[in-house]
Every structure is written in structure tokens, then in C-alpha cells.
Amino acid sequence: MNLEQIETEALHLPIAQRAKLSHKLLLSIDDNAGELEQVWMNEAQQRAQDLDGEIAGISADVVRAKARKLVK
């Protein structure tokens, strides 16, 4: 059974069973907190390197101004 099949079957479970399954899955992530923390640390380091390199950051003021224009 592949991930797509598991997902499809899980989404057809009654809500109480989906909640229980979700809880177990979240707990399994907590059990791997060290591994997950390393993944996030790697991502943060890569983003920091990107900002130090060719990628230019955008100030919060510029982002807010663009967001306001989009909402109007």
C-alpha cells in the first residue's frame, strides 16, 4: 500500500478515528523531535546562506506596502 492509498483510506474514516490516527501520527513526530529539529536547522542554515549570497532580502516595510496594495 502506498502513501496515496493510505491517505485516501484514512480520509474516509469516521472523524473520531481520524482524530485518533492524527494524534498517533503527531506523537510519532514528537518521538523523532531530534531528527525533525535537525531538518529545521538544515533549512534555517540554507536560508541564511541564501541571504548571505545572491538572494536579496526584502524589508518588512516593502512587504507590507505590497500586501496592502493587493488587499485593496
Secondary structure, 3 states (H helix, E strand, C coil): CCHHHHHHHHHCCCHHHHHHHHHHHHHHHHHCHHHHHHHHHHHHHHHHHHHHCCCCCCCHHHHHHHHHHHHC
